[in-house]
Amino acid sequence: MVLFILSMPQDIVWGDGPELAASAWTLGVPHPTGYSSYMLGLRLFQWLPLGTVAFRSNLFSAVCMALAAVVLFSFLKQSLGGWYGERLSLTVLPAFCASLACFLTPVVWSQSVIAEVYALFILQFALGFYLLGYLVDDRRSALAPLLFLSGWMMVHHRLSVFLLFLAGGLYLFILLWRLRTPKSERGERLKFSPMYLLFLIIPLLCLLYFPFRAMQDPPVNWFDPDVFDRFVELNRGGQFGGIISSYVLMNLKFHHLIVFVLPLLNYSFLAIPALYGFYVLINREYWLGYSCFFLFFVHQVFLLIYAPGDWQVFLLPATVVVSAPLAWGIAEILFRIQQWDLSCRLYSTILVGIVLVSALPLFVIFDEMGGLIPPSINKNPFPLSFQSAYNRFCAIGDTNAADYGRQVWTSVPPGVPILTGFNSETADNEYYPLLYQQVVERCGEETALIGAGFLLYDWYRRQVNASLALDLEMRGGRYFLSKEAWLENMWGTVLQPCLDRGPVAVTTYPLPALWYQSAYVEDLVNQNVIDLSYVPRSYRFFIPKGHVLLLTSRNAKNPVGE
């Protein structure tokens, strides 16, 4: 946690973080699937008297990841103890090194220092492994907390479905196995009681957060889920269904398989003992070996059919899974070394060296891990870069998103509506920093902020109708036939009525040709404050261009840009 805090941005950054922080600040409803338990936990941290609201939101992720590291360490130590006994060098040391290496990997570290939902998900994921270890040991006491965790994970993030499927399969396997075991050898009864369902239901009550808060009409209110249909739509996350595609699988080429090694490459040279550890696990601790292989494989196959802009975060589960074979690989290597006749001093030196080697994930090429085939990986399958380790700590000075938002607010005249994000690639990063600063820092409270990308949804069209006194028709989930048709519709139904009343500011650049022809355009921003050196190359495509354009109707008496 100390390492995370030393590299934690002090303000908002690009991505969903500003929206999540703004939503928690007002106890609103963020983008699907809403993340009710995350909203409540994040709001508690935002009450802390430390730094900015954005810093406190980032701190919540750091604490969740640090707790996950402790849980993962405890699980690994426990699993190693079942085979190697109480020898600290074969249990505590490998568990420490593997869990440390896991949380130093680029993909895990990146989610430990920003306000995002994945840190809490990894904490739940680690707890799931910990409780599964107790379940496999035939301990009835593991059932209630495992059911509670299952409900909590279902409420939080749908990516947990694979781990929950594994837990259910293991439970059924244990029951069937015990039926074949003599009663005298069964030990503690692992019997399911209907009362245990209460532990599953209790976390599901967090879903009531959505209709309750939607009734209060908070500033961030996705789908306005105060009625059943919109409540279902929020939790279903249907608008993300379009990015799930079998295109890659249908057109699978050899270079696509790089996705299967990216979690291993996050560990740099430690991928070698991790691969050895897979072999050791499958031959020693069957349930854990096959469970790790299953979770690694299904998450990477899912990644092949899932194509969001921030797909790298879906490497997280497989990266955490690799920590188990890594711990077993290190333990087995040390066990083999112990068979040699080494002096105590030499063996101690080897142990210290292994601890130091566990920091190797710090030195993978951090900036290039986002590409499907990173150029650096093509040159060297185990890249090392001291610059990449240094760059992680430089993130503490990343104020790009905050500077961009303040530049917009200071350049746009008070009361002028701001239209953001009609290009889908940059939509979130244009809108969310402004939303955070309007909700949390109270910038431009009198200004109507419009996220153009959301105008495809009726719930948002109703909100825009109320804020701008427009008469947008409801589309019932119908999409436009083309982007050109959508832009033309937006001009006729949103921009033109607003321009008849006064100027409108736009943050997307460049504008469609129709808009240039139909309005006077003035570029209010002459200097771009965005420093792309903080942005991974794979993500720069999604960063705003930094322009703020002021549109005035050609029918106005004194057009601003004439």
Salt bridges, closest charged atoms under 4 A:
ASP11 OD2 - ARG406 NH2 3.01
ASP16 OD2 - HIS31 NE2 3.66
GLU19 OE1 - HIS31 ND1 2.60
ASP138 OD2 - ARG178 NH1 2.63
ASP224 OD2 - ARG230 NH2 3.60
ASP226 OD1 - ARG230 NH2 2.65
GLU233 OE2 - ARG236 NH2 2.94
GLU332 OE1 - ARG284 NH1 2.83
GLU332 OE2 - ARG336 NE 2.98
ASP367 OD2 - ARG537 NE 3.40
GLU368 OE2 - ARG537 NH1 3.00
GLU441 OE2 - ARG406 NH2 3.40
GLU473 OE2 - ARG475 NH1 3.75
ASP523 OD2 - HIS547 ND1 2.76
